């Protein structure tokens, strides 16, 4: 290569080799000397992308092989290897979650065991949430595994404490209503509490109200609480009386939450009709009818035919009308259960358990427990242990509590909650400056 220049009118030529080497030229020369094959020692972006696609395909194949449908996982960051995903699934199994549970919320597979799951569960444990409740806790609110302890969970717990919920009751609230951990402080929770205080619920009673029925924190004021208050007002019930009613029985708001249609129907005529019908077949008093409505508001829509069929079944079992009435008041769900399943449960009770019928009158909720999953296994265990107990003691507890109870040699006690009644006059009485207690403790002994 020749370079030509004109200097002082004279032609001069030289080769490139005669010129001094500049930094730029030196760089180009060195780059030209690099072996082209070295560019392929590192994967290209295309190769990396293809490898990620292949890894995800292998992970999906593993998940399908164990019964998990990965369709909703597209776009979610997942473990690179099958081994890491397998570890994640096994950890969820140890927590008690089944394949069905994971399919109900497959996004849980995007949570790292070390970075997400362990810190959250450790925090719940430090709050005294019982490990025996973790499975049901995660089934109700699996999204908690995505949460940050510092940013998401701790502020909610601090808010609950600020609502005068006792520290010992915090785990009880979380176990009953884990979804509360996903609420924004400035959202539904604060507006619900503010509205209740605004209609006359005493500020010092809020802690007790929320402890007994924390679901209030998730109720929309405009959709649930306010329509209920206004509806009672349209019936002539003063706002102050409604506030006192909520203080004493916060569960009443659950009637609207689980069955909002109750406000939209011709309630007065429907209630009158249903109350009259139940009074005619099992001699149900107006006060008892109120208890039934509170426990199962759907009874308003039960057909006469369905009610008669269940009542006749109980009579055929040998219960008197008075006993049937007591059972319905204690467990109104009896009027909505599958009669064929009830027959199987009663046959086992009568032929194998050998207990008197009065035990069913005292604890009619027996019919709501799974025969194969709960009743038979527990009954066989107390027979083997020689334990003498009531139906309530046998069934009205968690599996963990039942195992503890098996350590006793003999016990025969009732652990049923006693329903207290109220009347409108008591609601309208002036509130004393100091209440006897912050709230009525209606918990069972699991929280003792």
C-alpha positions, 0 to 999 in steps of 0.5 A: 500500500502506497501513501503519497504526500506533497511536501514543499512541491516535491513528491514523496512516497513511503510504505505503511511499514515506514510510518510510526504506529499510532494507538488506533492502528496498533489496536486494529492490528492487534484485533486483526491478529485475534483468532476468529475461533475465540469468538465462539468460546462464549455463548451468544445471546441467541444460544443463551435464549435457546438454553433458557427455553430448553431449561423451562421446557424440562421444568414444565415436563417435570411439573406435568409429570407430577400433575401440575398444570404449568400454563399460568407460569409463562412469563414467571421467573422459575428455577433454571434446573429441574432439581431446584423446582423439585426442591421447591415442590417438596418443600410445599408438600412438607407444609401440607399443600397438595398438588391440587392446592398448587394447581389452585395457585400455581404462582406459588412455584415462583417463590424461592424457598430460601428467599421467600418461603422461609422468611415469611413462615419464620415471621409467622412463627415468631408471631405465635401463629401455630405451625399446625395451622400453616397448611390451612393458612396457605390454602386461604392466602398463598399470596403471603409467600410473595410478601416482604416481611418488612414492607408488607407484613410487619406494617399490617401487624403493627396496624392491628396492634394499633387497633387495640388487638392484644398481642396474644390475640394477633395470631388468632386474628391471622389464623382466622383471616390470613387475607388481612396481611394483603390489605393496604393500610390506607384502604379497606381496613381503615375505612371500615374501622372509621365507619364503625366508629362513625356510627357509634361503635365505641373506640375502646370496643374496636379491638374486641370486635376485630378480634372476634370477627376480623373479616370486618377489615376486608368488608367494603363499606359501600357494598356491605356495612353501610347497606346493612346499617341503612337497611336496619334503619329503614326497619326503624332500628336506630343507628346507635342500636345497630352500633351496640349490636355490632359491638356484641355480635360482630358476626352479624355483618357476616350475614350480609357478607356471605349472603348479600342477596338477603337485603335485595329480597322481600325480606320482611315477608320472607322472614315472616313466612319462613319463621311461621313454617319452622314454627309449625313443624318444629315449634321454633320460637321467634328468638330461636329463629333469630339464632338460626338466621344469624348462624345460617342466613341462607335458610331464608331461601331453603324450600319447604320441601327440603326442610321437611325432608331433613326434619322427617329424617331426624324424626325417623332417627328417633328424635322428638320434635323438641330435640329436633328443634334444639338440634336445628338451633344448635346447627342449622346446617342440618337442614341443608346437608346431603341426607344420604350422607347423614344416614351413613353418619347416623348408622355408624353412630348407632351401630358402632359408636354406641352412644345415646341419642342425647349426645347428638342432640347436644352436639348436632354438628357431628353430621358435618364431620367427614365420616371416613376422614375424621369420625371413624379414625378418631373413634377407633383411637379412643376405643383403642385407648379406652377413653370415655368422652363426649362427641364434642370432645372427640370432634370439636378440635384440630387433629393436633389438639386431638393427639394431645387429648389422647394423652389423657386416660379418661375425660368426659367434658363438654366444650361447646360454646354457649350462645348468649342472647340479646334484646333491643332494649339492652342495645339502647341502654346507655353505655357505662364508662367502663365495660366489665371486659374488653370483649366476650371471649368466644374462642375454644380452648385451642387458643388457651 
